[in-house]
């Protein structure tokens, strides 16, 4: 990626966003976005682990999971097209726990040495 503006423009290829632009991204750009995601998951791994542990044992520290869930929903409402049925499913309080856990587990599994390949295979088979 030559700069941050290029990354910002690639985000608009997501059909769930409010500012969706239907462009085909190149394979190199797709790979670069995966590499960025893997590196960010490595950076955020302690936080991801803490969130997953708080969901596993709600008595230990329920505030972490609740704060994460509220922030996730706030970001979805702010940036995504809330009229879309797929987005409505993401912000539905009763249905989104499973989606959040799967997303966090996928990110946490991508911190290993083969994380890039794991994430790429996951996304290509999704």
C-alpha positions in Angstrom: 0.0 0.0 0.0 1.5 3.3 -1.0 -0.2 5.3 1.7 -3.1 5.5 4.2 -5.4 7.2 1.6 -5.2 4.1 -0.5 -6.2 1.9 2.5 -9.1 4.3 3.3 -10.4 4.1 -0.3 -10.3 0.3 -0.2 -12.6 0.3 2.8 -15.3 1.7 0.6 -15.4 -1.6 -1.4 -17.3 -3.1 1.5 -20.9 -3.4 0.4 -22.1 -3.0 4.0 -20.7 0.5 4.3 -22.8 3.7 3.9 -20.3 5.0 1.3 -20.1 1.9 -0.8 -18.3 2.1 -4.2 -18.5 -0.9 -6.4 -14.8 -1.3 -7.5 -13.0 -4.5 -8.0 -9.9 -4.7 -5.8 -6.8 -6.2 -7.2 -5.3 -9.4 -5.7 -2.3 -7.4 -4.4 -4.7 -5.1 -2.6 -6.6 -8.0 -1.1 -3.4 -9.5 0.1 -2.3 -6.2 1.6 -5.5 -5.8 3.5 -5.1 -9.3 4.9 -1.6 -8.6 6.0 -2.8 -5.4 7.7 -5.5 -7.3 9.5 -3.1 -10.0 10.7 -0.7 -7.4 12.0 -3.4 -5.5 13.8 -4.7 -8.8 15.4 -1.1 -9.4 16.6 -1.0 -5.9 18.1 -4.5 -6.3 19.7 -4.1 -9.9 20.8 -3.9 -9.2 24.6 -7.2 -7.2 24.3 -8.8 -9.8 22.1 -7.9 -12.5 24.6 -9.2 -10.5 27.5 -12.5 -9.9 25.7 -12.9 -13.7 25.0 -12.0 -14.6 28.5 -14.6 -12.1 29.9 -17.3 -13.7 27.7 -16.2 -17.2 28.8 -16.5 -16.3 32.5 -19.0 -13.5 32.8 -18.6 -13.4 36.6 -14.9 -12.6 36.3 -15.2 -9.3 34.4 -18.5 -8.7 32.5 -17.7 -5.1 31.8 -15.1 -5.9 29.2 -17.5 -7.9 27.0 -20.3 -5.4 27.4 -18.0 -2.4 26.6 -16.7 -4.2 23.5 -20.2 -5.1 22.3 -21.5 -1.6 22.8 -18.5 -0.1 21.0 -18.9 -2.6 18.1 -22.6 -1.8 17.7 -21.8 2.0 17.9 -19.2 1.7 15.1 -21.6 -0.4 12.9 -24.3 2.2 13.4 -21.9 5.0 12.5 -20.3 3.5 9.5 -22.5 0.9 7.9 -25.8 1.0 6.1 -28.2 0.1 8.9 -31.0 -0.5 6.3 -29.3 -3.6 5.1 -30.6 -6.9 6.5 -27.0 -8.2 7.0 -26.1 -5.1 9.0 -29.4 -5.4 11.0 -28.3 -8.9 12.0 -24.9 -7.5 13.2 -26.5 -5.0 15.5 -29.2 -7.3 16.8 -28.3 -7.8 20.4 -29.6 -11.3 20.6 -28.0 -12.6 17.4 -24.6 -10.9 17.3 -22.8 -12.7 20.1 -22.0 -15.6 17.9 -20.8 -13.4 15.1 -18.6 -11.4 17.5 -17.1 -14.6 19.1 -16.3 -16.1 15.7 -14.7 -12.9 14.5 -12.6 -12.6 17.6 -11.5 -16.2 17.5 -10.6 -15.9 13.8 -8.5 -12.8 14.6 -6.9 -14.5 17.6 -5.9 -17.6 15.5 -4.2 -15.4 12.9 -1.5 -14.2 15.2 0.6 -17.3 14.6 3.4 -17.6 12.1 1.0 -18.9 9.5 -1.6 -16.3 10.3 -1.6 -14.6 6.9 -2.3 -17.9 5.2 -5.0 -18.9 7.7 -6.8 -15.6 7.3 -6.6 -15.7 3.5 -8.0 -19.3 3.4 -10.8 -18.3 5.8 -11.8 -15.3 3.7 -11.5 -17.2 0.4 -13.7 -20.0 1.7 -16.2 -17.7 3.4 
